[in-house]
Amino acid sequence: MMLLRSSVLLALLANPALAGDPAVGEKEFNKCKACHALVAFDGTVVVKGGKTGPNLYGVIGRPVGGMPEYVYGPALLAAGADGQAWDEASLALYVSDPNKWVQEKTGDPGLKTRMTFKLAKGGEDVAAYLATLK
């Protein structure tokens, strides 16, 4: 019985992206556009936004710290050193507390990201929305 519970829990944890609602995330992205734009690969502006943070169009599937046109800080570069790509689950965790995510991923409690904003709730929705932009 304990093995079954563990298996169910692992299955749920392995696919938390199912909880995100892209329609809600599109509205929640308004909180992000002060720093982030959404510009398609062909140059089409989906959401005009700031340039403090990287363009988030196509972020799902992109390596952490891996947008060539953007100069990332040391914390995100360290977090992406293993080649991990963003998926909905990791992005949702990251936006809830960027510093905590980077520190846990790298094991370095002294690392701090340039992203100071924390999206207290709705991160899975924003990640689900961003996953639709490819």
Sequence and secondary structure as in RCSB ss.txt:
>XXXX:A:sequence
MMLLRSSVLLALLANPALAGDPAVGEKEFNKCKACHALVAFDGTVVVKGGKTGPNLYGVIGRPVGGMPEYVYGPA
LLAAGADGQAWDEASLALYVSDPNKWVQEKTGDPGLKTRMTFKLAKGGEDVAAYLATLK
>XXXX:A:secstr
 HHHHHHHHHHHHH GGGG  HHHHHHHGGGTTTT  EE TTS EEE   SSS   TT TTSBTT  TTS   HH
HHHHTTT  B  HHHHHHHHH HHHHHHHHHS TT   S      S HHHHHHHHHT  
